[in-house]
Amino acid sequence: MNLLLTFCLILNIFMSNVIADLPDPVPASNQLYNRLEKIKNSMAKMRFCYNDSCFYRNLTSKLIPPSQENEPYRATISASIDRPSASPDLADYHFIFRNDRWQLVAGEEYTDVADFSFVDDRYEINSVHSSRLQTGNLDQARKQGKLRAGYLVLYYEILDRGVERLP
């Protein structure tokens, strides 16, 4: 009987250590969706042009569950962008859920005069006014103050360098 009790005790200690070493479980999809909605709602309040005339409209979000066990949740927030232009501007921002936070990993903004592409902290601008592709990083663009893109505000002001802020 003592051998069985000793075995159970050792097994219990071993299992406690194994469970302690496991990564935190992913929050339920409704929690992930609510956290994504918080980001989206913050975006609806932001202005990102020098004259505060640029803002998001018609924001929608889409939560994409993993297709395989080891893949992260993904999400997209899409929006129309109101800014002084002759045609409607559109944007899509792509997120993954990693390390218990939503992380902005890419985005696109389409205007009447340029297409902006973003990957993490890098950007490319293909403009009708220039025959060459403009590239750079967000830190430098932020210092110079010349990049009028919603992605920049989302990356630094709503998120913390592209990572969800938690209370």
C-alpha positions in Angstrom: 0.0 0.0 0.0 2.8 2.4 0.8 4.4 1.8 -2.6 1.1 2.7 -4.3 0.8 5.9 -2.2 4.4 6.8 -3.0 3.8 6.2 -6.7 0.7 8.4 -6.7 2.6 11.2 -4.9 5.5 11.1 -7.4 3.0 11.0 -10.3 1.1 14.0 -8.8 4.4 16.0 -8.4 5.5 15.1 -12.0 2.1 16.1 -13.5 2.1 19.4 -11.6 5.5 20.2 -13.1 4.4 19.2 -16.6 1.3 21.3 -16.4 3.2 24.3 -15.0 5.5 24.1 -18.1 2.7 24.1 -20.6 2.0 27.4 -22.5 -1.1 29.3 -21.4 -4.1 28.2 -23.3 -5.5 30.4 -26.0 -8.4 32.5 -24.7 -11.8 31.4 -26.1 -12.7 32.8 -29.5 -15.3 35.2 -28.1 -12.5 36.7 -25.9 -10.3 37.0 -28.9 -13.1 38.6 -30.9 -13.8 41.1 -28.1 -10.2 42.1 -27.9 -10.1 42.6 -31.7 -13.3 44.7 -31.4 -11.5 46.9 -28.8 -8.8 47.6 -31.3 -11.3 48.3 -34.1 -13.3 50.6 -31.8 -10.1 52.5 -31.0 -9.4 52.8 -34.7 -12.8 54.4 -35.3 -11.8 57.3 -33.0 -8.4 58.0 -34.6 -7.4 60.8 -36.9 -4.2 60.5 -38.9 -3.7 63.5 -41.2 -2.0 66.8 -40.3 -5.4 68.5 -40.5 -7.3 65.7 -38.7 -9.5 65.1 -41.7 -8.4 61.5 -42.2 -10.3 58.9 -40.3 -11.7 55.3 -40.6 -15.3 54.6 -41.6 -17.2 51.4 -42.1 -14.8 49.3 -40.0 -15.4 45.5 -40.1 -13.5 42.7 -38.5 -13.1 39.0 -39.3 -11.7 36.4 -36.9 -10.1 33.4 -38.7 -9.8 30.3 -36.5 -6.7 28.1 -37.1 -7.1 25.4 -39.8 -4.6 23.2 -38.0 -3.8 22.6 -34.3 -0.5 24.5 -34.2 -1.5 27.5 -36.2 -2.5 30.8 -34.5 -5.8 32.6 -34.8 -5.7 35.3 -37.5 -7.9 38.4 -38.0 -8.4 41.1 -40.5 -9.8 44.6 -39.9 -11.0 46.3 -43.1 -12.1 49.9 -43.4 -12.9 52.8 -45.7 -10.7 55.8 -45.1 -12.0 59.3 -45.3 -9.3 61.6 -46.5 -9.2 64.4 -49.0 -9.2 62.5 -52.2 -11.3 62.1 -55.4 -12.1 58.4 -54.7 -12.8 56.2 -51.7 -9.7 54.8 -50.0 -9.7 51.3 -48.6 -7.5 49.5 -46.1 -7.0 46.0 -44.8 -4.9 45.2 -41.7 -3.9 41.7 -40.8 -3.2 40.3 -37.3 -2.1 37.1 -35.7 -2.7 36.0 -32.1 0.8 35.2 -30.7 2.2 35.3 -27.1 -1.3 36.1 -25.7 -1.6 39.3 -27.8 -3.0 40.4 -31.2 -0.1 41.5 -33.3 -0.3 43.6 -36.5 1.7 41.8 -39.2 0.7 43.4 -42.4 -1.6 45.9 -44.1 -2.6 47.5 -47.3 -4.0 50.9 -48.0 -5.3 51.8 -51.5 -5.8 55.4 -52.5 -6.5 57.2 -55.8 -2.9 58.1 -56.1 -0.9 55.4 -54.3 -0.9 51.9 -52.9 0.7 51.3 -49.5 1.9 47.9 -48.4 3.1 47.2 -44.9 4.8 44.2 -43.3 5.5 44.6 -39.6 7.6 47.8 -39.4 8.4 48.1 -43.1 6.5 49.9 -45.9 6.4 50.2 -49.6 4.6 52.9 -51.6 3.8 52.6 -55.2 2.7 56.1 -56.3 1.3 57.3 -59.7 3.5 60.4 -59.2 6.7 58.4 -59.2 8.1 55.7 -61.3 10.1 54.2 -58.4 8.9 52.3 -55.4 9.4 54.1 -52.1 10.4 51.9 -49.2 11.4 52.5 -45.6 10.8 51.7 -42.0 8.1 53.1 -39.7 10.5 54.5 -37.1 12.1 56.7 -39.6 8.8 57.7 -41.3 7.4 58.6 -37.9 10.3 60.9 -37.1 10.1 62.6 -40.5 6.3 63.0 -40.2 5.7 62.6 -43.9 3.9 59.2 -44.0 0.1 59.9 -43.9 -1.1 56.3 -43.4 -3.5 54.8 -41.0 -1.1 51.9 -40.5 1.4 54.2 -38.8 -1.2 55.4 -36.2 -2.5 51.9 -35.7 1.1 50.5 -35.2 2.2 53.2 -32.6 -0.8 54.8 -31.0 -3.5 52.2 -30.8 -1.0 49.3 -30.5 2.4 49.2 -28.9 4.8 48.9 -31.9 2.2 46.6 -33.5 1.4 44.6 -30.4 -1.9 44.8 -28.5 -1.9 46.8 -25.4 -3.4 45.0 -22.4 -4.8 46.8 -19.3 
